[in-house]
Amino acid sequence: MSRKAHTPPAARGAPSARAAPDAPGDLSPEEFRRYARRVADWTASYLAGLERYPVMAQVAPGEIAARLPPQPPDDGEPFDAILRDIEQVLLPGITHWNHPGFHAYFANTASVPGILAESLTAAFNANAMLWRTAPAATELEAVVLAWLRQMMGLPASFDGHINDTASISTLVALAAAREVVTDGGVRERGLAGGPRLTLYASQEAHSSVEKAAIVLGLGQAGVRKIDVDPAFRMDPASLAAAIARDRRDGCTPMAVVATVGTTSTTSVDPVAAIADICAREDVWLHVDAAYGGAMAIVPEYRWVLDGCARADSLVVNPHKWLFVPMDLSVLYCRRPEAIRRAFALVPAYLMTPEDGLARNLMDYGPALGRRFRALKLWMVIRTFGARGMAQRVRGHVELARQWREWIEEAVGWEVMAPAPMSTVLFRHHPDGPGRTPDRPARLPESVLQAHNEEILRRINASGRAFLSHTMVQGRFALRLAVGNLRTQRRHLASTWKLLRRIAAELATPP
């Protein structure tokens, strides 16, 4: 990487729009146009040619850092050199989430309108902390979240605002629950000497729930992990028993977190039954629909949100399955005043004449600064349309169903859990047909795990596909998620062919 100083061209005639030579760094409008075209052309070619890259970065830890200088440059460098290093130094260390062969975690997509919106967001550089600091950002957020709420079939009683990730949305919702259950006592006096608060979530709930409990002062000891049924859904009877037990022990139940699309298995908790318990016990109900909530934009899949209209809060992440670039998480809440009571703190220098007349988004979470995230969701919805987005989500569910059928029909392969959405858990048995209730696996679980771990290592090392894994009741499972806008049936067919070839090679004695 060049460390040579970048000397601006000498001025000729009229003063240049570029910064003075003693303050180099920014680009002139002319340079911006030139490099913006180059970046746009490069990005278009990158998106069109994603399949030529290995999906998962094929580098070792520390390899990228070793190619970068340990100190910053003393003088500005040519922008050409920076672009060159992006391609030659950084690009090999990119795991390509936009790749059609990306099936790990929850596959997501940065669609073109979302990418363009990010550029405009950076250009506006608006901080939507107060209404007056970003009126358009504040009001567009309300409008576009009302659009999304309608697309998902949620009632008008849900008020929404945007956070960066579901981890923060869940934290904010549970902080509101804490505010309600303590009647503001924690905000004023802290947790010391107060009631022992408890939080309930299934054994399949995301780790962000437990992290929120740590941050909010409940600690891991305050989290009750509720048993699940054979389909990995929270068991309402076990939940009711846990709440009753805690009340007898002098604890104060604070909130229940139900999940629509758990991270490991994409199971859907029985929200309606859980809502009955929360109503009876006067406990806040938060629904983690970060992944699965997007499925509700398809009318025939709206069942995933059955009972969710009774929740106090619900999170959905458009950056997971609605083609919006990272990061954009939406928190809907029927009691937004509880969120405001938990977080609003307005010093004199942030008071404005519009207070009480317009919403100040800084009052709805721990962050003061807020990016203009609503713009990319608005541009994506307008470009695709509600029907167009639903059509693509519907197609992903169909692709996952096709993958499940291939696994079920193949000798030696086993589906590990129900697949109600677009994620399938499975594994290979090197000793023949898979495990069934009447025919347990002949090999020990340790052997099966090592075998499938090696399958995963080899397919990810191939660069043609990227899968992740999870544990299902102590058993190692391969995990394939469909959610990328660019994934087609041919990509899954190619991955399936590669998986079978790797499995056959590993199952054949040397």
C-alpha positions as CSV (number, residue, x, y, z in Angstrom):
1,M,0.0,0.0,0.0
2,S,1.3,3.4,-1.0
3,R,2.5,5.7,1.8
4,K,3.4,8.5,-0.7
5,A,1.9,11.9,-0.1
6,H,-1.0,12.9,-2.4
7,T,-0.2,16.4,-3.9
8,P,-3.2,18.2,-5.2
9,P,-2.9,19.6,-8.8
10,A,-1.7,23.2,-9.0
11,A,-4.4,25.8,-9.3
12,R,-5.0,27.2,-12.8
13,G,-7.1,30.3,-13.3
14,A,-10.2,30.4,-11.0
15,P,-9.9,29.0,-7.5
16,S,-10.6,25.2,-7.3
17,A,-13.6,23.8,-5.5
18,R,-11.2,21.4,-3.8
19,A,-9.8,22.0,-0.4
20,A,-6.7,24.2,-0.1
21,P,-3.3,22.4,-0.5
22,D,-2.7,22.8,3.2
23,A,-5.9,20.9,4.0
24,P,-6.0,18.0,1.6
25,G,-8.3,15.0,2.0
26,D,-11.8,15.6,0.6
27,L,-12.6,15.3,-3.1
28,S,-13.8,18.1,-5.3
29,P,-17.2,17.8,-6.9
30,E,-15.5,16.9,-10.2
31,E,-13.5,14.2,-8.5
32,F,-16.5,12.9,-6.7
33,R,-18.4,12.5,-10.0
34,R,-15.5,10.6,-11.5
35,Y,-14.9,8.3,-8.6
36,A,-18.6,7.8,-7.9
37,R,-19.0,6.6,-11.5
38,R,-16.1,4.2,-11.0
39,V,-17.5,2.9,-7.7
40,A,-21.0,2.5,-9.3
41,D,-19.6,0.7,-12.3
42,W,-17.5,-1.6,-10.0
43,T,-20.5,-2.3,-7.8
44,A,-22.7,-3.2,-10.7
45,S,-20.1,-5.5,-12.1
46,Y,-19.5,-7.0,-8.6
47,L,-23.2,-7.7,-8.1
48,A,-23.5,-9.2,-11.7
49,G,-20.5,-11.4,-11.2
50,L,-20.9,-12.6,-7.6
51,E,-20.7,-16.2,-8.6
52,R,-17.0,-15.8,-9.6
53,Y,-16.1,-15.2,-5.9
54,P,-15.8,-17.8,-3.2
55,V,-18.8,-17.3,-0.9
56,M,-16.9,-17.6,2.3
57,A,-13.6,-15.6,2.6
58,Q,-10.7,-18.0,2.1
59,V,-8.3,-16.3,4.4
60,A,-6.7,-17.1,7.7
61,P,-7.1,-15.0,10.9
62,G,-4.7,-12.0,10.8
63,E,-4.0,-12.3,7.0
64,I,-5.8,-9.1,6.0
65,A,-4.4,-7.1,8.9
66,A,-0.9,-8.2,8.0
67,R,-1.3,-6.6,4.5
68,L,-2.3,-3.2,6.0
69,P,0.2,-0.7,7.4
70,P,0.3,-0.5,11.2
71,Q,0.2,3.3,11.3
72,P,-2.0,5.8,9.4
73,P,-0.5,7.7,6.5
74,D,1.0,11.1,7.4
75,D,-0.3,12.6,4.2
76,G,-3.4,12.0,2.1
77,E,-3.1,9.2,-0.5
78,P,-4.5,9.2,-4.1
79,F,-8.1,7.9,-4.2
80,D,-7.0,5.5,-7.0
81,A,-4.7,3.8,-4.5
82,I,-7.4,3.4,-2.0
83,L,-9.8,1.8,-4.5
84,R,-7.0,-0.5,-5.6
85,D,-6.4,-1.6,-2.1
86,I,-10.1,-2.3,-1.6
87,E,-10.0,-4.7,-4.5
88,Q,-6.6,-6.2,-3.9
89,V,-6.3,-6.2,-0.1
90,L,-9.8,-6.2,1.4
91,L,-11.9,-8.0,-1.2
92,P,-10.2,-11.4,-0.5
93,G,-11.3,-11.0,3.1
94,I,-15.0,-10.4,2.2
95,T,-17.5,-13.2,2.9
96,H,-20.1,-12.4,0.2
97,W,-23.5,-12.2,1.9
98,N,-25.0,-11.2,-1.4
99,H,-23.8,-14.4,-3.1
100,P,-26.6,-16.7,-4.3
101,G,-24.7,-19.6,-2.6
102,F,-24.8,-17.9,0.8
103,H,-27.0,-20.2,2.9
104,A,-25.5,-19.7,6.4
105,Y,-27.1,-18.1,9.4
106,F,-30.1,-16.2,7.9
107,A,-29.2,-15.3,4.3
108,N,-29.9,-11.7,3.5
109,T,-29.6,-9.3,0.5
110,A,-28.5,-5.8,-0.1
111,S,-30.8,-5.0,-3.0
112,V,-29.9,-2.3,-5.5
113,P,-32.4,0.3,-4.3
114,G,-31.2,-0.3,-0.8
115,I,-27.6,0.2,-1.8
116,L,-28.5,3.4,-3.6
117,A,-30.4,4.6,-0.5
118,E,-27.3,4.0,1.7
119,S,-25.4,6.4,-0.6
120,L,-28.0,9.1,-0.2
121,T,-28.1,8.5,3.5
122,A,-24.4,9.1,3.7
123,A,-24.7,12.2,1.6
124,F,-27.5,13.7,3.7
125,N,-25.6,12.7,6.9
126,A,-28.7,13.5,8.9
127,N,-28.8,12.8,12.7
128,A,-32.5,12.1,13.4
129,M,-32.2,12.6,17.2
130,L,-34.7,15.5,17.2
131,W,-37.5,16.2,14.8
132,R,-35.9,19.6,13.9
133,T,-32.5,17.9,13.2
134,A,-34.1,15.6,10.6
135,P,-37.8,16.3,9.9
136,A,-37.9,14.1,6.8
137,A,-36.1,11.2,8.5
138,T,-38.4,11.4,11.5
139,E,-41.7,11.6,9.5
140,L,-40.6,9.1,6.8
141,E,-39.8,6.6,9.5
142,A,-43.4,6.8,10.8
143,V,-44.9,6.5,7.4
144,V,-42.8,3.6,6.1
145,L,-43.2,1.6,9.3
146,A,-47.0,2.0,9.0
147,W,-46.6,0.6,5.5
148,L,-44.6,-2.4,6.8
149,R,-47.1,-2.9,9.6
150,Q,-49.9,-3.1,7.1
151,M,-47.9,-5.5,4.9
152,M,-47.5,-7.8,7.9
153,G,-51.1,-7.6,8.9
154,L,-50.4,-6.1,12.3
155,P,-53.0,-3.9,14.0
156,A,-52.8,-0.1,13.8
157,S,-52.3,-0.1,17.6
158,F,-48.6,-1.0,17.0
159,D,-46.3,2.0,17.0
160,G,-42.9,1.5,15.4
161,H,-39.4,2.9,15.4
162,I,-36.1,1.7,13.9
163,N,-33.0,0.3,15.7
164,D,-29.9,-1.2,14.2
165,T,-30.4,-4.8,15.2
166,A,-32.9,-7.1,16.9
167,S,-30.5,-7.3,19.9
168,I,-31.1,-3.6,20.5
169,S,-34.8,-3.8,19.7
170,T,-35.2,-6.6,22.2
171,L,-33.2,-4.7,24.8
172,V,-35.3,-1.6,24.4
173,A,-38.6,-3.6,24.6
174,L,-37.4,-5.4,27.8
175,A,-36.3,-2.1,29.3
176,A,-39.8,-0.8,28.8
177,A,-41.1,-4.0,30.5
178,R,-38.8,-3.3,33.4
179,E,-40.1,0.2,33.6
180,V,-43.7,-1.0,33.7
181,V,-43.2,-3.8,36.3
182,T,-41.2,-1.5,38.7
183,D,-43.4,1.6,38.0
184,G,-40.3,3.6,37.2
185,G,-38.4,2.5,40.4
186,V,-35.4,1.2,38.6
187,R,-35.0,4.3,36.5
188,E,-34.9,6.4,39.7
189,R,-33.2,4.2,42.2
190,G,-31.6,1.4,40.3
191,L,-32.0,-2.3,41.0
192,A,-30.4,-2.3,44.5
193,G,-32.9,-3.4,47.1
194,G,-35.7,-3.9,44.5
195,P,-37.6,-7.0,43.6
196,R,-35.9,-10.0,41.9
197,L,-37.0,-9.7,38.3
198,T,-37.4,-12.7,36.1
199,L,-37.6,-13.1,32.3
200,Y,-38.9,-16.1,30.4
201,A,-38.0,-17.5,27.0
202,S,-37.8,-20.9,25.4
203,Q,-34.7,-23.0,25.3
204,E,-34.6,-22.2,21.6
205,A,-34.7,-18.4,22.1
206,H,-31.9,-16.2,20.7
207,S,-28.9,-15.4,22.9
208,S,-29.7,-11.7,22.6
209,V,-32.5,-12.3,25.1
210,E,-30.1,-13.5,27.7
211,K,-27.7,-10.6,26.8
212,A,-30.5,-8.1,27.4
213,A,-31.1,-9.7,30.9
214,I,-27.4,-9.2,31.6
215,V,-27.4,-5.5,30.5
216,L,-30.7,-4.8,32.3
217,G,-29.4,-6.1,35.6
218,L,-31.4,-9.3,35.9
219,G,-28.4,-11.4,35.2
220,Q,-28.4,-14.9,33.7
221,A,-29.8,-16.2,37.0
222,G,-32.9,-14.1,36.2
223,V,-33.6,-15.9,32.9
224,R,-35.9,-18.9,32.9
225,K,-35.4,-21.2,29.9
226,I,-38.7,-22.9,29.2
227,D,-39.0,-26.4,27.9
228,V,-40.0,-26.9,24.3
229,D,-42.3,-29.5,22.6
230,P,-41.1,-32.0,19.9
231,A,-41.4,-29.2,17.3
232,F,-39.1,-27.0,19.4
233,R,-41.9,-24.6,20.4
234,M,-42.2,-23.1,23.9
235,D,-44.5,-25.3,26.1
236,P,-47.2,-23.0,27.6
237,A,-47.8,-25.3,30.6
238,S,-44.1,-25.2,31.5
239,L,-44.2,-21.4,31.2
240,A,-47.2,-21.1,33.5
241,A,-45.5,-23.4,36.0
242,A,-42.3,-21.4,36.0
243,I,-44.1,-18.1,36.6
244,A,-46.1,-19.6,39.5
245,R,-43.0,-21.0,41.0
246,D,-41.2,-17.7,40.8
247,R,-44.1,-15.9,42.4
248,R,-44.1,-18.3,45.3
249,D,-40.3,-17.7,45.7
250,G,-40.8,-14.0,45.9
251,C,-39.7,-13.1,42.4
252,T,-41.4,-10.6,40.2
253,P,-42.1,-11.9,36.6
254,M,-41.1,-9.1,34.2
255,A,-41.5,-10.3,30.7
256,V,-42.0,-13.3,28.4
257,V,-40.2,-13.5,25.0
258,A,-41.9,-15.7,22.4
259,T,-40.2,-16.4,19.2
260,V,-41.5,-16.5,15.6
261,G,-38.8,-18.2,13.7
262,T,-36.1,-19.4,16.2
263,T,-32.5,-19.1,15.1
264,S,-31.7,-22.8,15.2
265,T,-34.8,-24.4,13.9
266,T,-37.2,-21.6,12.8
267,S,-39.9,-23.0,15.1
268,V,-42.9,-20.7,15.9
269,D,-43.9,-20.5,19.5
270,P,-47.7,-20.7,20.3
271,V,-48.0,-17.0,20.8
272,A,-51.8,-17.0,21.3
273,A,-51.5,-19.5,24.3
274,I,-48.5,-17.6,25.7
275,A,-50.5,-14.3,25.4
276,D,-53.3,-15.8,27.5
277,I,-50.8,-16.6,30.2
278,C,-49.2,-13.1,30.0
279,A,-52.6,-11.4,30.2
280,R,-53.6,-13.5,33.2
281,E,-50.3,-12.8,35.0
282,D,-50.0,-9.2,33.9
283,V,-46.6,-9.8,32.3
284,W,-45.2,-8.0,29.3
285,L,-45.1,-10.1,26.1
286,H,-42.4,-9.4,23.6
287,V,-42.3,-11.3,20.3
288,D,-38.9,-11.9,18.6
289,A,-40.0,-12.2,14.9
290,A,-36.7,-10.8,13.7
291,Y,-36.5,-13.5,11.0
292,G,-40.0,-15.1,10.8
293,G,-42.0,-11.9,10.9
294,A,-41.1,-11.1,7.3
295,M,-42.9,-14.2,6.2
296,A,-46.2,-12.6,7.2
297,I,-46.0,-10.2,4.2
298,V,-47.2,-13.3,2.2
299,P,-50.9,-13.5,2.8
300,E,-51.1,-17.3,3.0
301,Y,-48.2,-17.3,5.5
302,R,-49.7,-14.7,7.8
303,W,-50.4,-17.5,10.3
304,V,-46.9,-17.1,11.6
305,L,-48.1,-14.0,13.5
306,D,-51.2,-15.7,15.0
307,G,-51.7,-14.2,18.5
308,C,-49.0,-11.5,18.0
309,A,-51.6,-8.7,17.9
310,R,-51.9,-9.2,21.6
311,A,-48.2,-8.7,22.2
312,D,-46.9,-5.6,24.0
313,S,-43.9,-5.4,21.5
314,L,-42.6,-7.2,18.5
315,V,-39.4,-7.0,16.5
316,V,-38.8,-7.7,12.8
317,N,-35.6,-7.2,10.8
318,P,-36.1,-6.1,7.2
319,H,-32.4,-6.6,6.8
320,K,-32.8,-10.3,7.2
321,W,-35.5,-11.2,4.6
322,L,-36.8,-8.1,3.1
323,F,-33.8,-7.1,0.9
324,V,-32.7,-4.1,2.9
325,P,-29.0,-3.7,3.5
326,M,-27.6,-4.1,7.1
327,D,-28.6,-2.7,9.5
328,L,-32.3,-2.1,10.0
329,S,-34.4,-3.6,12.8
330,V,-38.0,-2.5,13.5
331,L,-39.5,-2.5,17.0
332,Y,-43.3,-2.3,17.1
333,C,-44.9,-1.6,20.5
334,R,-48.5,-1.2,21.7
335,R,-47.2,0.8,24.7
336,P,-44.7,3.3,23.2
337,E,-45.1,5.6,26.2
338,A,-43.5,2.9,28.3
339,I,-40.4,3.0,26.1
340,R,-40.3,6.8,26.3
341,R,-40.6,6.7,30.1
342,A,-37.7,4.2,30.2
343,F,-35.3,6.3,28.0
344,A,-36.4,10.0,27.6
345,L,-33.9,12.3,29.3
346,V,-33.8,15.8,27.8
347,P,-31.1,18.3,28.8
348,A,-31.6,22.0,28.2
349,Y,-29.5,22.0,25.1
350,L,-31.8,19.4,23.4
351,M,-35.1,21.2,24.2
352,T,-36.9,22.6,21.2
353,P,-40.1,24.5,20.4
354,E,-41.5,21.4,18.7
355,D,-41.4,19.3,21.9
356,G,-44.8,17.9,22.5
357,L,-45.8,18.6,18.9
358,A,-43.5,16.2,17.1
359,R,-41.7,13.0,18.0
360,N,-38.1,13.1,18.9
361,L,-36.7,9.7,18.1
362,M,-33.9,10.1,20.7
363,D,-36.5,9.4,23.4
364,Y,-37.1,5.8,22.2
365,G,-33.8,4.1,23.0
366,P,-30.3,4.4,24.5
367,A,-28.8,6.1,21.4
368,L,-28.8,9.8,20.8
369,G,-27.5,9.7,17.3
370,R,-29.7,8.0,14.7
371,R,-29.0,7.4,11.1
372,F,-31.6,8.0,8.4
373,R,-32.3,4.2,8.1
374,A,-35.9,4.6,7.0
375,L,-34.8,5.8,3.6
376,K,-33.6,2.4,2.5
377,L,-36.7,0.6,3.6
378,W,-38.8,3.2,1.9
379,M,-36.9,2.9,-1.4
380,V,-36.9,-0.9,-1.3
381,I,-40.7,-1.2,-0.7
382,R,-41.4,1.4,-3.4
383,T,-39.1,-0.4,-5.9
384,F,-40.5,-3.9,-5.3
385,G,-44.0,-3.2,-4.2
386,A,-45.8,-5.2,-1.5
387,R,-46.8,-7.9,-4.0
388,G,-43.3,-8.1,-5.5
389,M,-41.7,-8.5,-2.1
390,A,-44.2,-11.2,-1.1
391,Q,-43.6,-13.0,-4.3
392,R,-39.9,-13.3,-3.6
393,V,-40.4,-14.4,0.0
394,R,-42.9,-17.0,-1.2
395,G,-40.3,-18.2,-3.7
396,H,-37.7,-18.7,-0.9
397,V,-40.1,-20.8,1.1
398,E,-40.7,-23.0,-2.0
399,L,-37.0,-23.4,-2.6
400,A,-36.5,-24.5,1.0
401,R,-39.4,-27.0,0.5
402,Q,-37.6,-28.4,-2.6
403,W,-34.4,-28.8,-0.6
404,R,-36.2,-30.6,2.2
405,E,-37.7,-33.0,-0.4
406,W,-34.3,-33.8,-1.8
407,I,-33.0,-34.6,1.7
408,E,-36.0,-36.8,2.5
409,E,-35.8,-38.7,-0.7
410,A,-32.1,-39.4,-0.5
411,V,-30.6,-42.5,1.1
412,G,-28.4,-41.7,4.1
413,W,-29.7,-38.2,4.7
414,E,-31.9,-37.0,7.5
415,V,-34.1,-33.9,8.2
416,M,-33.4,-32.9,11.8
417,A,-36.4,-30.6,12.5
418,P,-39.6,-29.2,11.0
419,A,-39.0,-26.6,8.4
420,P,-41.9,-24.2,8.5
421,M,-40.0,-21.3,6.9
422,S,-37.0,-21.2,4.5
423,T,-34.4,-22.9,6.6
424,V,-33.7,-26.7,6.7
425,L,-31.7,-28.6,9.3
426,F,-30.3,-32.0,8.1
427,R,-27.3,-34.3,8.4
428,H,-25.7,-37.2,6.6
429,H,-25.3,-40.8,7.9
430,P,-22.3,-42.6,6.5
431,D,-23.7,-45.9,7.5
432,G,-26.8,-45.8,5.4
433,P,-30.4,-44.6,5.8
434,G,-31.0,-41.9,8.4
435,R,-32.3,-42.3,11.9
436,T,-36.0,-43.0,12.3
437,P,-38.1,-43.7,15.5
438,D,-37.9,-47.4,14.6
439,R,-34.3,-47.4,13.5
440,P,-31.8,-45.4,15.5
441,A,-28.5,-44.4,14.0
442,R,-25.9,-47.2,14.2
443,L,-23.0,-44.8,14.7
444,P,-22.4,-42.9,17.9
445,E,-23.4,-39.2,17.9
446,S,-19.7,-38.2,18.3
447,V,-18.8,-40.0,15.0
448,L,-21.8,-38.5,13.2
449,Q,-20.9,-35.1,14.4
450,A,-17.3,-35.4,13.3
451,H,-18.4,-36.7,9.9
452,N,-20.9,-33.8,9.3
453,E,-18.4,-31.2,10.6
454,E,-16.0,-32.4,7.9
455,I,-18.8,-32.2,5.3
456,L,-19.4,-28.6,6.5
457,R,-15.7,-27.7,6.4
458,R,-15.2,-29.1,2.9
459,I,-18.3,-27.4,1.3
460,N,-17.4,-24.0,2.9
461,A,-13.8,-24.4,1.8
462,S,-15.0,-25.1,-1.8
463,G,-16.1,-21.5,-2.1
464,R,-19.2,-22.6,-4.0
465,A,-21.6,-22.4,-1.0
466,F,-21.6,-21.4,2.6
467,L,-23.6,-23.3,5.2
468,S,-23.7,-23.0,9.0
469,H,-24.6,-25.5,11.7
470,T,-26.4,-25.8,15.0
471,M,-27.2,-28.3,17.7
472,V,-30.6,-30.0,17.9
473,Q,-31.2,-31.7,21.2
474,G,-27.5,-32.4,21.5
475,R,-27.1,-33.6,17.9
476,F,-25.0,-31.7,15.3
477,A,-27.0,-30.5,12.3
478,L,-26.1,-28.8,9.0
479,R,-28.2,-25.8,8.4
480,L,-29.2,-24.3,5.0
481,A,-31.1,-21.0,4.9
482,V,-32.7,-19.6,1.7
483,G,-33.3,-15.8,1.8
484,N,-31.0,-14.2,-0.8
485,L,-32.7,-12.3,-3.5
486,R,-30.4,-13.8,-6.1
487,T,-30.7,-17.5,-5.1
488,Q,-32.3,-19.7,-7.7
489,R,-33.1,-23.4,-7.9
490,R,-30.0,-24.0,-9.9
491,H,-27.8,-22.8,-7.1
492,L,-29.4,-25.2,-4.6
493,A,-29.1,-28.0,-7.1
494,S,-25.4,-27.3,-7.4
495,T,-25.0,-27.2,-3.7
496,W,-26.9,-30.5,-3.3
497,K,-24.7,-32.2,-5.9
498,L,-21.6,-31.0,-4.2
499,L,-22.8,-32.1,-0.7
500,R,-23.6,-35.6,-2.0
501,R,-20.2,-35.9,-3.6
502,I,-18.4,-34.8,-0.5
503,A,-20.5,-37.2,1.7
504,A,-19.8,-40.1,-0.7
505,E,-16.1,-39.4,-0.7
506,L,-16.0,-39.3,3.1
507,A,-18.1,-42.4,3.4
508,T,-15.9,-44.4,1.1
509,P,-12.9,-46.2,2.8
510,P,-9.6,-45.0,1.5
